């Protein structure tokens, strides 16, 4: 009977095809993930060997990247400008859509990230306080564009987690991400879920194995054990969060009773803190993410300065280390400093010094060292003025903005912005500003002393070789003495760039600085003894502590509304490897108020039920849950239906679509050698009768089991069907915003269909399934 229905549908589809085939292209690789860009006709795909490809709608390839890591999840930013990749080792990689360059790497998890979801604040979801709390980022009023990552002549600062060979990435990424409030949600294989504003500033983390799950009025409490996230989704109004997860559901009063409750569960979380405090979170995250960007610029600047100066000093010590050896060889009890002072004050030049200046060093060697030091000095000056100093000034300004916000305790204390901690960070950045100015002056003085010393040595070499000295720059004898006393065997610049170095200063200076510090209302009276790097490390530690408070405060306010068991899985091996297709989406309630601040969303979950589970075979289920963010699961209106797929076919994949629709991808299960057929079916799920589901349950009862599966009739008016001349396989990429779908065949073909038809065409056609 099912075969006859399929054939009838095939004849109808041949007469009036509901989905236009855009193209059918062979592909030379196996695809394991695919995702459409929400704003552009672009398709991102991940191959079996974790290469990432970006294609246009016409299948023109724009770029290919190889992150060098196993990619386990993928999603787009809401504006379509950034693609997020989750990796097997818990990293989130953010790449630019224009060229595939890496913008940022963040470590959010300790295990594989199996699901990513990037939700943007819906402009309709406005609260009464939105106008009152509107905030303008004033940094652009007082500062030029923020500095970029320093880079000199191919020499980079190293791996900072930012800007893959794209020094413009930081300001572009920050400005693009801060236009509208959005949150990147990531689910790990160990049951942890992380939330990051703009995809870069972490604001929360929950472990679903540690949250209590209360059921109904019985006050019974359950808990998930050995949980693993399968899929996550945050609603557009930021108030609801749905997690599909595998795990053992146990009664906390009877932990041994868990064997019958292993399976897939739907966990509902209340994330209304994101909606209620989105303006405050927007402001704090915007400042904090920019501060973190500038911290990376400071780190890269210090690292590059250290490399440049270290290279120059290595050459200097390599050449001048020959002098002590020559002195020892000639049996003279003297030092390099004494030899140079003797030469400076007209005393007879020793054979060791003469040999060193005339032969070992020579004019060419001296000029090479002088050029290296001059080049390092120019580079250091450029890095300080163009990168380091502007970065610390912007950090200082933004921290002052946060300090002002922290004074509004009724608003910002709720999200963990602690005024005392921000005060401490503000003092740390103030001291770093002083340290940068100090370092700049020390570096300029040291380079000048080196230049003066090299000019004097060059003149001495030419005198020893009886060559003219009229073109040699004049040298100051007093500065040469200072160089020999303080710089020949010491390196002040290196001291300021070492983390464990303690800087010595005279008692009078220390006492005077201490008085000034106390007079200014600060507490760090010993900052002169710290190096630049030491002060920077203190700033990082204080920032980490201050920004951890919002993270902790938000995490504690994400509450569990309840859990709905979907289907059991008996084997632990099956539990960890189960990959039945699932989809989550949110639709605006039709009877919801038209007022912008009060509309609500209904969450829909669509899933394929493994054969044998719930005593069902070849079935899919659709569940919807209505209720506001504060409603417990027992008070939510839960309902659903089961749909039996025709015999001879199986559901390969599925996806919820717009306007309460679901798109199914069906494939033949026949074992014949002939090429199989497949079908793409779009169903209007509101045409099916939803049966109520109980939100209060004994832990071993699966509500879906009570539903009677309806037979999917392909010759009814429930939807549209399209024949596909290939045996299809996962993934199935469907875009509601673009109205397209990409199907991949088992014979490595990619087929792109246009799902939305023109109204005129729809009016001329009768039902596509008749």
C-alpha positions as CSV (number, residue, x, y, z in Angstrom):
1,X,0.0,0.0,0.0
2,X,2.8,2.4,0.9
3,X,4.5,1.7,-2.5
4,X,1.3,2.6,-4.3
5,X,1.1,5.8,-2.3
6,X,4.7,6.6,-3.2
7,X,4.1,6.0,-6.9
8,X,1.0,8.1,-6.9
9,X,2.9,10.9,-5.2
10,X,5.7,10.5,-7.8
11,X,3.3,11.0,-10.7
12,X,1.8,14.0,-9.0
13,X,5.3,15.4,-8.4
14,X,6.2,14.9,-12.0
15,X,3.2,17.0,-13.0
16,X,3.8,19.8,-10.5
17,X,7.0,19.9,-8.6
18,X,6.6,21.9,-5.4
19,X,10.4,22.5,-4.8
20,X,12.4,23.9,-7.6
21,X,15.8,22.1,-8.1
22,X,18.4,24.8,-8.5
23,X,21.2,22.4,-9.4
24,X,22.6,18.9,-9.0
25,X,26.4,18.9,-8.7
26,X,28.9,16.1,-8.0
27,X,31.2,16.7,-5.1
28,X,34.6,15.2,-4.6
29,X,34.4,14.9,-0.8
30,X,32.2,13.5,2.0
31,X,30.3,16.1,3.9
32,X,29.5,15.6,7.6
33,X,28.0,19.0,8.5
34,X,26.4,21.8,6.5
35,X,24.8,25.1,7.5
36,X,23.3,28.0,5.5
37,X,24.2,31.6,6.2
38,X,21.2,33.3,7.7
39,X,21.7,36.6,5.7
40,X,23.4,35.5,2.5
41,X,23.1,32.7,0.0
42,X,26.2,31.0,1.3
43,X,26.6,27.4,2.4
44,X,29.3,26.3,4.9
45,X,30.3,22.7,4.9
46,X,32.6,20.5,6.9
47,X,34.2,17.5,5.3
48,X,35.1,14.2,7.0
49,X,38.7,15.3,7.3
50,X,37.5,18.6,9.0
51,X,38.1,21.0,6.1
52,X,35.7,23.9,6.0
53,X,34.3,25.0,2.6
54,X,32.2,28.0,1.7
55,X,30.1,27.9,-1.4
56,X,27.8,30.4,-3.0
57,X,24.2,29.5,-4.0
58,X,25.5,28.7,-7.5
59,X,28.0,26.3,-6.0
60,X,31.0,28.6,-6.6
61,X,33.5,28.0,-3.9
62,X,34.7,31.1,-2.1
63,X,37.4,29.6,0.2
64,X,38.6,26.4,1.9
65,X,40.3,26.4,5.3
66,X,41.9,23.6,7.3
67,X,41.8,24.5,11.0
68,X,44.0,21.5,11.9
69,X,41.5,20.3,14.4
70,X,38.6,17.9,14.4
71,X,35.4,20.0,13.8
72,X,32.4,18.7,15.8
73,X,29.8,21.5,15.4
74,X,29.1,24.5,13.3
75,X,26.9,27.6,13.3
76,X,26.7,31.2,11.9
77,X,26.4,34.4,13.7
78,X,23.0,36.0,13.4
79,X,24.3,38.7,11.0
80,X,26.1,36.1,8.8
81,X,29.5,37.7,9.1
82,X,31.1,35.1,11.3
83,X,31.2,31.3,11.3
84,X,31.7,29.5,14.6
85,X,33.3,26.1,14.7
86,X,33.3,23.8,17.7
87,X,36.2,21.3,18.0
88,X,36.8,18.0,19.6
89,X,39.2,19.5,22.2
90,X,36.7,22.1,23.4
91,X,37.7,25.1,21.4
92,X,35.4,27.6,19.6
93,X,37.0,29.0,16.4
94,X,35.5,32.1,15.0
95,X,36.2,32.8,11.3
96,X,35.5,35.7,9.0
97,X,33.0,35.0,6.3
98,X,34.8,37.2,3.8
99,X,38.1,35.3,3.6
100,X,37.9,32.5,6.2
101,X,40.6,34.1,8.4
102,X,40.5,33.3,12.1
103,X,39.2,36.1,14.2
104,X,39.4,34.5,17.6
105,X,39.9,31.2,19.4
106,X,38.3,30.6,22.8
107,X,38.5,27.7,25.2
108,X,35.0,27.1,26.5
109,X,34.9,23.4,27.2
110,X,37.3,20.5,28.2
111,X,35.6,18.0,25.8
112,X,34.1,18.0,22.3
113,X,31.6,20.7,21.6
114,X,28.7,18.9,20.0
115,X,26.2,21.7,19.5
116,X,26.4,25.4,18.8
117,X,23.5,27.9,18.6
118,X,23.9,31.7,18.1
119,X,20.8,33.7,19.1
120,X,20.3,37.4,18.5
121,X,17.9,39.6,20.5
122,X,14.7,40.0,18.6
123,X,14.0,43.7,18.0
124,X,10.3,43.0,19.0
125,X,11.3,41.8,22.4
126,X,11.6,45.2,24.1
127,X,11.2,45.8,27.8
128,X,9.8,48.9,29.4
129,X,13.3,49.9,30.4
130,X,14.9,49.7,27.0
131,X,14.6,53.4,26.3
132,X,15.6,54.4,29.8
133,X,18.7,52.2,29.8
134,X,19.9,52.9,26.2
135,X,23.6,53.4,26.2
136,X,26.1,54.9,23.7
137,X,29.6,53.7,23.5
138,X,31.5,56.9,24.0
139,X,35.0,55.6,23.3
140,X,34.9,56.6,19.6
141,X,34.2,60.2,20.7
142,X,37.6,60.5,22.5
143,X,39.8,58.0,20.9
144,X,40.9,57.2,17.3
145,X,40.2,53.7,16.0
146,X,41.6,51.1,18.4
147,X,45.1,49.8,17.8
148,X,45.6,46.5,15.9
149,X,47.9,43.6,16.6
150,X,51.5,44.7,16.1
151,X,53.5,43.2,13.3
152,X,56.9,44.2,12.0
153,X,58.5,43.0,8.8
154,X,57.0,39.5,8.9
155,X,57.7,39.1,12.6
156,X,54.6,38.4,14.6
157,X,54.0,38.4,18.3
158,X,53.0,34.8,18.5
159,X,49.8,32.9,19.2
160,X,47.5,35.2,21.1
161,X,44.2,33.5,20.2
162,X,43.4,36.5,18.0
163,X,43.8,37.6,14.4
164,X,45.1,34.9,12.1
165,X,47.4,37.0,9.9
166,X,44.8,39.7,9.8
167,X,45.8,42.7,12.0
168,X,42.5,44.5,11.2
169,X,40.5,41.6,12.6
170,X,40.1,42.9,16.2
171,X,38.4,46.3,15.5
172,X,36.3,44.9,12.7
173,X,35.2,41.9,14.8
174,X,34.4,44.0,17.9
175,X,32.4,46.6,15.9
176,X,30.5,44.0,14.0
177,X,29.6,42.0,17.1
178,X,28.4,44.9,19.2
179,X,25.6,46.2,16.9
180,X,22.9,44.1,18.5
181,X,22.9,41.9,21.6
182,X,23.5,38.3,20.8
183,X,24.6,35.1,22.7
184,X,26.5,32.1,21.5
185,X,25.5,28.9,23.2
186,X,27.7,25.8,23.1
187,X,27.0,22.4,24.4
188,X,29.7,19.9,25.4
189,X,29.8,16.1,25.4
190,X,30.2,16.2,29.2
191,X,26.9,18.0,29.8
192,X,28.2,21.5,30.2
193,X,26.6,24.4,28.4
194,X,28.4,27.8,28.0
195,X,27.0,31.2,27.1
196,X,29.1,34.0,25.5
197,X,27.8,37.5,24.6
198,X,28.9,38.4,21.1
199,X,30.6,35.0,21.0
200,X,33.6,36.3,22.9
201,X,32.6,37.4,26.4
202,X,31.6,34.4,28.7
203,X,28.5,35.2,30.9
204,X,27.4,31.8,32.1
205,X,28.0,28.1,32.3
206,X,25.8,25.3,33.6
207,X,26.4,21.6,34.1
208,X,23.2,19.7,33.5
209,X,24.4,16.9,35.7
210,X,24.4,19.2,38.7
211,X,21.1,21.1,38.4
212,X,18.2,19.7,40.4
213,X,15.1,18.8,38.3
214,X,11.9,19.2,40.3
215,X,8.8,17.4,39.1
216,X,5.3,18.7,39.9
217,X,3.8,19.2,43.3
218,X,5.3,16.0,44.7
219,X,8.5,17.9,45.4
220,X,10.4,14.9,44.0
221,X,13.8,15.9,42.7
222,X,15.6,14.1,39.9
223,X,19.1,14.5,38.5
224,X,20.9,13.5,35.3
225,X,23.9,11.2,35.4
226,X,26.4,10.6,32.7
227,X,24.8,13.3,30.6
228,X,25.8,14.4,27.1
229,X,24.4,17.3,25.2
230,X,22.9,16.5,21.8
231,X,21.4,19.9,20.7
232,X,20.9,23.3,22.2
233,X,18.7,26.2,21.2
234,X,18.0,29.7,22.7
235,X,14.8,31.5,21.8
236,X,14.8,34.8,20.0
237,X,13.5,36.6,23.0
238,X,16.3,35.1,25.1
239,X,13.9,33.8,27.7
240,X,13.7,30.0,26.9
241,X,16.5,27.5,26.5
242,X,15.9,24.0,25.3
243,X,18.5,21.2,25.6
244,X,18.2,17.7,24.1
245,X,20.5,15.5,26.1
246,X,21.3,11.9,26.7
247,X,21.7,10.6,30.2
248,X,20.4,8.6,33.1
249,X,17.5,10.2,35.0
250,X,17.7,9.2,38.6
251,X,15.7,10.0,41.7
252,X,18.0,11.8,44.1
253,X,16.3,9.9,47.0
254,X,16.9,6.6,45.3
255,X,20.1,6.8,43.2
256,X,20.2,3.1,42.5
257,X,17.0,3.2,40.5
258,X,18.4,4.5,37.2
259,X,18.8,1.7,34.8
260,X,15.3,2.1,33.2
261,X,15.7,5.9,32.7
262,X,18.6,6.1,30.4
263,X,17.6,7.9,27.2
264,X,17.1,11.1,25.4
265,X,15.5,13.9,27.4
266,X,14.3,17.4,26.7
267,X,15.5,19.8,29.3
268,X,13.8,23.2,29.6
269,X,15.7,26.1,31.2
270,X,14.6,29.6,32.2
271,X,17.1,32.1,30.8
272,X,14.9,35.2,31.4
273,X,17.9,36.8,33.1
274,X,19.3,37.4,29.6
275,X,16.1,39.2,28.6
276,X,15.5,41.1,31.8
277,X,19.1,42.4,32.0
278,X,20.0,42.4,28.3
279,X,20.7,46.1,28.3
280,X,23.0,45.9,31.3
281,X,24.7,42.8,29.9
282,X,25.1,44.5,26.5
283,X,26.9,47.5,28.1
284,X,29.1,45.4,30.3
285,X,29.9,42.9,27.6
286,X,30.6,45.6,25.1
287,X,33.2,47.2,27.4
288,X,34.6,44.0,28.7
289,X,35.1,42.4,25.2
290,X,36.9,45.5,23.9
291,X,39.0,45.5,27.1
292,X,39.9,41.9,26.4
293,X,40.8,42.7,22.8
294,X,43.1,45.5,24.0
295,X,44.6,43.3,26.6
296,X,45.6,41.0,23.8
297,X,47.1,43.9,21.9
298,X,49.2,44.8,25.1
299,X,50.3,41.2,25.4
300,X,51.3,41.0,21.7
301,X,53.1,44.4,21.9
302,X,55.1,43.4,25.0
303,X,56.0,40.1,23.4
304,X,57.1,41.7,20.1
305,X,59.1,44.4,22.0
306,X,60.9,41.6,23.9
307,X,61.7,39.7,20.7
308,X,63.0,42.7,18.9
309,X,65.3,43.8,21.8
310,X,66.4,40.3,22.6
311,X,67.5,39.8,19.0
312,X,69.5,43.1,19.1
313,X,71.1,42.3,22.5
314,X,72.0,38.7,21.4
315,X,74.0,40.2,18.5
316,X,75.7,42.8,20.8
317,X,76.7,40.2,23.4
318,X,77.8,37.8,20.7
319,X,80.3,40.3,19.4
320,X,81.4,41.9,22.7
321,X,81.8,38.6,24.5
322,X,85.1,38.2,22.7
323,X,86.8,40.9,24.7
324,X,86.9,39.2,28.1
325,X,88.3,36.1,26.5
326,X,91.1,38.2,24.8
327,X,91.9,39.9,28.1
328,X,92.2,36.5,29.8
329,X,94.4,35.2,26.9
330,X,96.8,38.1,27.3
331,X,97.1,37.4,31.0
332,X,95.8,40.8,32.0
333,X,93.7,41.2,35.2
334,X,91.2,43.7,34.0
335,X,87.6,43.9,32.9
336,X,85.9,45.1,29.7
337,X,84.8,48.2,31.5
338,X,88.3,49.1,32.7
339,X,89.7,48.6,29.2
340,X,87.2,50.9,27.6
341,X,87.7,53.5,30.4
342,X,91.4,53.4,29.9
343,X,90.9,54.1,26.2
344,X,88.4,56.8,26.9
345,X,90.8,58.8,29.2
346,X,93.9,58.5,26.9
347,X,95.7,55.7,28.7
348,X,97.7,53.3,26.5
349,X,95.5,50.8,24.7
350,X,96.1,47.2,25.8
351,X,97.0,44.6,23.2
352,X,93.7,42.8,24.0
353,X,91.5,45.8,23.4
354,X,93.5,46.7,20.3
355,X,93.0,43.2,18.9
356,X,89.4,43.3,19.7
357,X,88.6,46.6,18.1
358,X,90.8,46.2,15.0
359,X,90.3,42.5,14.3
360,X,87.5,40.7,16.3
361,X,85.0,43.5,16.0
362,X,86.1,45.8,13.2
363,X,84.2,48.6,11.7
364,X,81.8,46.3,9.7
365,X,80.9,44.3,12.8
366,X,80.3,47.5,14.8
367,X,78.1,49.0,12.2
368,X,76.1,45.8,12.0
369,X,75.5,45.9,15.8
370,X,74.6,49.6,15.7
371,X,72.2,49.1,12.9
372,X,70.5,46.2,14.8
373,X,70.1,48.3,18.0
374,X,68.9,51.4,16.0
375,X,66.3,49.2,14.2
376,X,65.1,47.7,17.5
377,X,64.9,51.1,19.1
378,X,62.7,52.4,16.2
379,X,60.5,49.4,16.3
380,X,60.1,49.6,20.0
381,X,59.2,53.3,19.8
382,X,56.7,52.5,17.0
383,X,55.1,49.7,18.9
384,X,54.7,51.8,22.0
385,X,53.2,54.8,20.3
386,X,51.0,53.0,17.8
387,X,49.9,49.9,19.8
388,X,50.9,49.6,23.5
389,X,50.1,53.1,24.7
390,X,46.8,53.6,22.9
391,X,45.7,50.1,24.1
392,X,46.3,50.8,27.8
393,X,44.6,54.2,27.4
394,X,41.5,52.7,25.9
395,X,41.5,50.0,28.6
396,X,41.7,52.8,31.2
397,X,38.8,54.7,29.7
398,X,36.6,51.6,29.3
399,X,37.3,50.6,32.9
400,X,36.3,54.0,34.0
401,X,33.0,53.5,32.2
402,X,32.5,50.2,33.9
403,X,33.4,51.8,37.2
404,X,30.6,54.3,36.7
405,X,28.1,51.6,35.8
406,X,29.1,49.6,38.9
407,X,27.8,52.5,41.0
408,X,24.3,51.8,39.7
409,X,23.9,48.9,42.1
410,X,20.2,48.3,41.6
411,X,20.8,47.5,38.0
412,X,24.4,46.1,37.7
413,X,24.9,44.4,41.0
414,X,22.3,41.8,39.8
415,X,24.6,40.7,37.0
416,X,27.6,40.6,39.2
417,X,29.4,43.9,38.4
418,X,31.2,44.4,41.7
419,X,32.3,48.0,42.4
420,X,35.1,47.1,44.7
421,X,36.7,44.7,42.2
422,X,36.3,47.3,39.4
423,X,38.0,49.8,41.6
424,X,41.0,47.4,42.0
425,X,41.2,46.9,38.3
426,X,41.0,50.6,37.7
427,X,44.1,51.1,40.0
428,X,46.0,48.4,38.2
429,X,45.4,49.9,34.8
430,X,46.4,53.3,36.2
431,X,49.7,51.9,37.3
432,X,50.2,50.1,34.0
433,X,49.8,53.5,32.2
434,X,52.6,54.8,34.4
435,X,54.7,51.7,33.7
436,X,54.3,52.1,30.0
437,X,55.4,55.8,30.2
438,X,58.3,54.7,32.4
439,X,59.3,52.0,30.0
440,X,59.1,54.3,27.0
441,X,61.5,56.8,28.6
442,X,63.9,54.0,29.8
443,X,64.0,52.5,26.3
444,X,64.6,55.8,24.6
445,X,67.4,56.6,27.1
446,X,69.1,53.2,26.7
447,X,69.0,53.3,22.9
448,X,70.5,56.8,22.9
449,X,73.3,55.7,25.2
450,X,74.0,52.8,22.9
451,X,74.1,55.1,19.9
452,X,76.6,57.4,21.7
453,X,78.7,54.5,22.8
454,X,78.8,53.0,19.2
455,X,79.8,56.4,17.8
456,X,82.7,56.6,20.3
457,X,83.9,53.1,19.6
458,X,83.7,53.7,15.8
459,X,85.9,56.8,16.2
460,X,88.3,54.7,18.3
461,X,88.5,52.0,15.7
462,X,89.3,54.4,12.9
463,X,92.0,56.1,15.0
464,X,93.6,52.7,15.7
465,X,93.5,52.0,12.0
466,X,94.7,55.5,11.0
467,X,91.5,56.2,9.1
468,X,89.7,59.6,8.9
469,X,87.2,60.3,11.6
470,X,85.6,63.5,10.3
471,X,82.4,61.7,9.2
472,X,81.9,59.9,12.5
473,X,79.2,61.4,14.8
474,X,80.5,63.2,17.9
475,X,80.2,61.2,21.1
476,X,79.7,62.6,24.6
477,X,82.4,61.2,27.0
478,X,80.2,61.5,30.1
479,X,77.5,59.4,28.4
480,X,80.1,56.8,27.4
481,X,81.1,56.6,31.1
482,X,77.4,56.2,32.1
483,X,77.0,53.4,29.5
484,X,80.1,51.6,30.7
485,X,79.0,51.8,34.3
486,X,75.4,50.8,33.9
487,X,74.7,49.2,30.5
488,X,77.8,47.2,29.5
489,X,76.8,44.2,31.7
490,X,73.2,45.2,32.6
491,X,70.1,45.5,30.5
492,X,67.3,47.8,32.0
493,X,65.0,47.1,29.1
494,X,65.2,43.4,29.7
495,X,64.6,43.9,33.4
496,X,61.4,45.7,32.7
497,X,60.3,43.0,30.4
498,X,60.8,40.1,32.9
499,X,58.0,38.9,35.1
500,X,60.0,38.0,38.2
501,X,62.4,40.9,38.1
502,X,62.5,43.3,41.1
503,X,63.5,46.8,40.1
504,X,65.8,48.6,42.6
505,X,65.3,52.3,43.3
506,X,66.9,54.7,45.8
507,X,65.2,55.4,49.1
508,X,64.4,59.1,48.4
509,X,62.7,58.3,45.2
510,X,60.7,55.5,46.7
511,X,59.6,57.7,49.6
512,X,58.6,60.5,47.3
513,X,56.6,58.2,45.0
514,X,54.9,56.6,48.0
515,X,53.7,60.0,49.2
516,X,52.3,60.8,45.7
517,X,50.5,57.4,45.4
518,X,48.8,57.8,48.8
519,X,47.9,61.4,48.0
520,X,46.2,60.2,44.8
521,X,44.1,57.8,46.7
522,X,45.8,54.6,45.5
523,X,47.2,51.7,47.5
524,X,50.1,50.3,45.5
525,X,53.0,52.2,47.0
526,X,55.6,49.6,45.7
527,X,54.8,49.8,42.0
528,X,58.2,51.2,41.1
529,X,59.8,47.9,42.1
530,X,57.6,46.1,39.6
531,X,58.5,45.5,36.0
532,X,56.2,46.3,33.1
533,X,55.3,42.6,32.6
534,X,54.7,42.2,36.3
535,X,52.3,45.1,36.3
536,X,50.5,43.7,33.2
537,X,50.2,40.3,34.9
538,X,48.6,41.9,37.9
539,X,46.1,43.7,35.6
540,X,45.2,40.4,34.0
541,X,44.6,38.7,37.3
542,X,42.4,41.5,38.6
543,X,40.5,41.6,35.3
544,X,39.9,37.9,35.5
545,X,38.6,38.2,39.0
546,X,36.3,41.1,38.2
547,X,34.9,39.5,35.1
548,X,34.4,36.2,36.8
549,X,31.7,37.8,39.0
550,X,29.2,38.4,36.2
551,X,29.9,34.9,34.9
552,X,29.1,33.4,38.3
553,X,26.1,35.7,39.0
554,X,24.4,34.9,35.6
555,X,25.1,31.2,35.9
556,X,23.4,31.0,39.3
557,X,20.2,32.7,37.8
558,X,19.7,30.2,35.0
559,X,17.0,27.9,36.4
560,X,15.6,24.6,35.3
561,X,11.9,24.6,34.5
562,X,11.7,20.8,34.1
563,X,12.5,17.8,32.0
564,X,10.5,15.7,29.6
565,X,11.8,12.1,28.9
566,X,11.6,11.5,25.2
567,X,12.6,7.9,24.6
568,X,14.7,5.3,26.4
569,X,18.0,3.8,25.4
570,X,19.0,0.6,27.1
571,X,22.6,0.1,26.1
572,X,25.3,2.5,27.4
573,X,27.1,2.1,24.1
574,X,24.0,3.1,22.2
575,X,23.5,6.0,24.7
576,X,26.9,7.5,23.8
577,X,26.7,6.9,20.1
578,X,23.1,7.6,19.3
579,X,22.7,10.2,16.6
580,X,19.0,10.1,15.6
581,X,18.1,13.4,13.8
582,X,16.6,16.1,15.9
583,X,15.5,19.7,15.4
584,X,14.5,22.6,17.7
585,X,12.7,25.8,16.8
586,X,10.6,28.6,18.3
587,X,7.6,30.2,16.7
588,X,5.6,33.2,17.8
589,X,2.3,32.4,19.3
590,X,-0.6,33.4,17.0
591,X,-2.7,34.6,19.9
592,X,0.2,36.4,21.5
593,X,-0.3,40.1,22.3
594,X,0.7,42.5,19.6
595,X,2.5,44.6,22.1
596,X,6.3,44.4,21.5
597,X,7.2,43.8,25.1
598,X,4.8,40.9,25.8
599,X,4.8,38.5,22.9
600,X,5.6,34.8,23.7
601,X,7.1,31.9,21.8
602,X,6.2,28.3,21.5
603,X,9.1,25.8,21.4
604,X,8.9,22.9,19.0
605,X,11.0,19.8,19.1
606,X,11.1,17.3,16.3
607,X,12.9,14.0,16.5
608,X,13.2,10.6,15.0
609,X,12.5,7.8,17.5
610,X,15.0,4.9,17.2
611,X,13.3,1.7,16.0
612,X,12.2,-0.5,19.0
613,X,12.3,2.4,21.4
614,X,8.8,3.1,23.0
615,X,7.7,0.0,21.1
616,X,7.6,2.1,17.9
617,X,9.1,1.5,14.5
618,X,10.0,4.0,11.9
619,X,8.4,7.0,13.7
620,X,9.1,10.6,14.2
621,X,7.7,12.8,17.0
622,X,6.8,16.5,17.3
623,X,6.4,18.2,20.7
624,X,5.4,21.7,21.4
625,X,5.5,23.5,24.7
626,X,3.6,26.7,25.4
627,X,4.1,28.9,28.5
628,X,6.0,31.9,29.6
629,X,9.6,31.8,30.8
630,X,8.7,31.5,34.5
631,X,6.2,28.6,34.0
632,X,7.3,25.3,35.5
633,X,7.1,22.3,33.2
634,X,4.2,20.9,35.1
635,X,2.2,24.1,34.3
636,X,3.3,24.3,30.7
637,X,1.0,23.2,28.0
638,X,2.9,20.2,26.5
639,X,1.5,18.3,23.5
640,X,2.7,16.3,20.6
641,X,2.0,13.7,18.0
642,X,3.8,10.7,16.4
643,X,4.0,10.1,12.7
644,X,4.7,6.7,11.1
645,X,6.9,6.8,8.0
646,X,5.6,4.6,5.1
647,X,7.1,1.1,5.0
648,X,10.1,0.7,2.7
649,X,11.3,4.2,3.6
650,X,13.2,5.7,6.5
651,X,13.7,9.2,7.8
652,X,17.3,10.1,7.1
653,X,17.1,13.6,8.5
654,X,14.6,16.3,9.4
655,X,14.4,20.0,10.1
656,X,11.8,22.4,11.5
657,X,11.0,25.1,9.0
658,X,9.2,28.4,9.2
659,X,5.5,28.9,9.7
660,X,5.1,25.7,11.8
661,X,6.4,23.4,9.1
662,X,8.7,20.5,9.2
663,X,10.8,19.1,6.3
664,X,11.5,15.4,6.2
665,X,14.2,13.7,4.1
666,X,13.1,10.1,3.3
667,X,15.1,7.4,1.6
668,X,14.3,3.9,0.3
669,X,15.4,1.0,2.4
670,X,15.3,-1.6,-0.3
671,X,18.4,-3.8,-0.7
672,X,18.3,-3.9,-4.5
673,X,21.3,-2.9,-6.6
674,X,19.3,-0.3,-8.5
675,X,19.6,3.3,-7.5
676,X,17.2,4.1,-4.8
677,X,14.8,7.0,-4.7
678,X,14.3,9.5,-2.0
679,X,11.7,12.1,-1.0
680,X,11.7,15.5,0.5
681,X,8.4,16.1,2.3
682,X,7.2,19.4,3.8
683,X,4.4,19.1,6.4
684,X,2.3,21.7,8.0
685,X,2.4,20.4,11.5
686,X,-0.6,22.4,12.7
687,X,-2.7,20.2,10.4
688,X,-2.0,17.3,12.8
689,X,-3.8,16.7,16.0
690,X,-1.6,17.4,19.0
691,X,-2.3,15.3,22.0
692,X,-1.6,16.6,25.5
693,X,1.5,15.3,27.3
694,X,2.0,15.1,31.0
695,X,4.6,17.4,32.5
696,X,4.5,15.5,35.8
697,X,5.9,12.0,35.6
698,X,7.2,9.2,37.6
699,X,10.8,9.0,36.4
700,X,10.3,5.8,34.4
701,X,7.3,6.9,32.3
702,X,7.8,8.3,28.8
703,X,4.7,10.3,27.8
704,X,5.3,9.8,24.1
705,X,4.7,6.1,24.5
706,X,1.0,6.8,25.1
707,X,0.6,8.5,21.7
708,X,-0.8,6.5,18.8
709,X,1.4,7.0,15.7
710,X,-0.4,8.5,12.7
711,X,0.4,7.1,9.3
712,X,2.1,9.6,6.9
713,X,-0.1,9.6,3.9
714,X,1.7,11.0,0.9
715,X,-1.5,11.6,-1.0
716,X,-3.1,13.9,1.5
717,X,-3.3,17.7,1.9
718,X,-1.0,17.8,4.9
719,X,2.0,19.1,2.9
720,X,4.2,18.9,-0.2
721,X,6.4,16.2,-1.6
722,X,9.3,16.1,-4.0
723,X,11.1,13.1,-5.5
724,X,14.9,13.0,-5.4
725,X,16.6,10.7,-7.9
726,X,19.3,9.7,-5.5
727,X,19.7,7.8,-2.3
728,X,20.3,10.6,0.2
729,X,22.4,10.8,3.4
730,X,23.1,13.2,6.1
731,X,23.5,16.1,6.6
732,X,20.4,18.0,5.5
733,X,20.9,21.7,5.4
734,X,17.6,23.8,5.5
735,X,17.5,27.6,5.8
736,X,14.2,29.2,6.9
737,X,15.5,32.7,6.4
738,X,16.7,31.9,2.8
739,X,14.0,29.4,1.9
740,X,16.4,26.8,0.5
741,X,17.6,23.3,1.3
742,X,20.7,21.3,0.4
743,X,20.5,17.5,0.1
744,X,23.6,15.3,-0.1
745,X,23.4,11.9,-1.8
746,X,25.2,8.8,-0.8
747,X,26.9,9.0,-4.3
748,X,28.4,12.3,-3.5
749,X,26.0,14.7,-5.2
750,X,24.8,18.0,-3.7
751,X,21.3,19.1,-4.7
752,X,20.0,22.5,-3.8
753,X,16.2,23.1,-3.8
754,X,14.2,26.3,-3.4
755,X,11.6,25.6,-0.9
756,X,9.5,28.8,-1.1
757,X,7.4,29.2,-4.2
758,X,6.1,32.4,-5.8
759,X,2.6,33.2,-4.8
760,X,1.4,33.2,-8.4
761,X,2.8,29.8,-8.9
762,X,1.2,28.5,-5.8
763,X,-2.1,30.0,-6.8
764,X,-2.0,28.2,-10.2
765,X,-1.2,24.8,-8.7
766,X,-3.4,22.5,-6.8
767,X,-2.1,20.5,-3.8
768,X,1.2,18.9,-4.6
769,X,0.2,15.7,-3.0
770,X,-3.0,15.1,-4.7
